[in-house]
Amino acid sequence: AAASGSRFLGALMAVGAVAYATGAMHLDGTADVADALGSRKPAEQARAIMKQSDIGPMGVASLLVVLLLEVASLGVAPPGTWPVLMALGMAAGRVPLAATLPGRGEEPAPGTLSSLVAGKVGAAGLWISRGAVLAAGGALTWWLLGWPVAACWSGVVAVAWLLAACWQRHLLRRLGRLN
């Protein structure tokens, strides 16, 4: 990608590499949730849809949107900052939120991410991990891109966490529990 000079190709390869390295679990989960919600079926049937190995039209559409947003976001990032920005994005998107799965009063489904992390981190650990991500992310973006970008990044991450908590609450109400 660097040899071709194409930022789009570089962003596409970076997003593909992360999907490959993580086993695309986050993409599979995105498609499963979209298919379940798009079915408009009761919670139990929607959860059964999430466990099916196939992907429906809502899952395909959601994956296209997610992947295009990821590639477009990286495509406008300054060259040379991609590895750090991707690492920060993954930390901001996964580390602090994983500790909240499953929701309060829920039993995790065996063999799921919830069963791996459920009850392992209390409220203090959750806030410590969020603080660490904000501090490290703010420091790295300040160093790479300056304080205005660092402030913006920190604000965006805080808002994203708030929106993710709202989305998780909605999913718990709609689906009864999270897988």
N, C-alpha and C positions, 0 to 999 in steps of 0.2 A: 504494500500500500504506500509506503514511504517513497519507493522508487517511482511509482506512477504519479505521485503528487496529488492523488485524489483523497480529499478529506472524507468523502462519503465512503469510499472503499475501505479506508482505514477504520472508520467508525463501525462499518458493517462487520469487518473482521474482528474488531475488539468485542463487540456485542456477541458475535458468534463464539468467540473464544471463551467468554464468561459462561455462556449457555452450555458449552461443551464441558467446561471444567466443573460446573455445578450439577451436571446431569440434567439441566433444564428443569429442575424441580419447581422453581418459582414460576416458570412458564406453564408447566403442567397444572399447578395449583390455580393460576389465573384462568386458564381455559376451563377447568373443572367448576370453579365458582361461577363463571359467566354462564356456562351451560345450565347449572342448577338454578340460578336466578332467572335465566331466560325461559326456563320451563314453566314458570309460574305454578308449579305443583306444590302441594303441602310439604312441610319440612322433611318428613321422613322420606318421601319419594324424591325430593330434591337432593337429599344427602346420598340416596342410592344412585342418582345420576352422576354425582361427583365421583363415585367409586368405579364407574364404568371405564373401560380402557379406551373407548373411542372418544372422538371429539365432535361436537356439534357445531352448527353455524355460529352460535353466539361465542363459543370458545375460539373459533377461527377468527372471527371479527375482533375479539378482544386481544388476541395475540398479535394480529396485524397492527392494531393501534399501539399497543405497548412497545413492540419492536421498532416501529417507525418513530415513536417518540424518543426511544433510547438512541437510535442512530442519529436522528436529527439533533438531539441535544449534544451528543459527542461531536457531531460535525461542525458545530459552532464554537466548540471549546478551543482555546489556544493550543497550537501544536506543542507537544512535549509535556502537557499537563494531563493527558488522558489517563495514564496509569494511576496517578494520585487521585484524580477526580473520580475515577471508577471505583477505586478502593474506598474512598470516602462515601460515595453513594451507596455502595453495598453495606458498609458499616452502619450508615444512618438508616438504611432500610431494613436491616435484619437484626442487628445486635440488640437494640433496646426493645424492639417489639416482640421478639421471640420469648422474652421472659414473661409476657402477659398471657401466653397461651397455656392451657385453655382459659376461658373466663372463670370468674369466681363461682364456686359451687359446682363446677363441672368435673367430670371424670374424663381424662383423656382417652381417646380411642386407641387401643393397642396397635403398635406398629406405625404410628404417625409421629410427625414432628412434635406434636403436643406431648406425646408420651415421653419423648426424650428430654424436654425442657420443663415440663409441668412441675411446679413446686420446687424447682432447683434454685430459683432466684426470688428473694422476697422484694418488698417494696424498696428497701434501701439499696439492694443490688440493681434494681431497675433504674433508680435515679442516679446511682453511681455510673452505670454503663452509659446512660444518656449524657451525663456530664462529661465523661471521658470522650465520647464521640464528638460532642460539641467543642470541647477544648482542643482536641487533636485536629479536628476538621477546620476549626477557626484558625488555628496556628498555621496549618499547612497552606490553606488558601491565602492567608495573609502573606506568608512567605513567597508563594508562587505568583499571586495576582494582586496583592495589595489589600489594604484594610477595607475599602468599600465593598470589594467582592467577598471578603471574609464575613463582614457584617450581613451582607445579603444572603450568603450561604447559610449562616447560622439561623437567620430569620426564616428562610425557606424550610430548613430542616425542622424547626420548631412547629411551624404551621403544618408541615407534612405529618408530623407525629400526632398533632391534634386531629387532623382529618383521618388518619389511620385509626385512631381510637374511636372516632365516630363511626367509621366504616365497620370496625370490628363489632361495635355495639349493634349496628344494624344487622350484620350477618348473624349474630347470636339470636336476635329477635326473630329473624326470618327463617333461619335454618335450625334453631334450637341448640346447636353446638357446632364447634369448629373441628375439622379433621386435622 
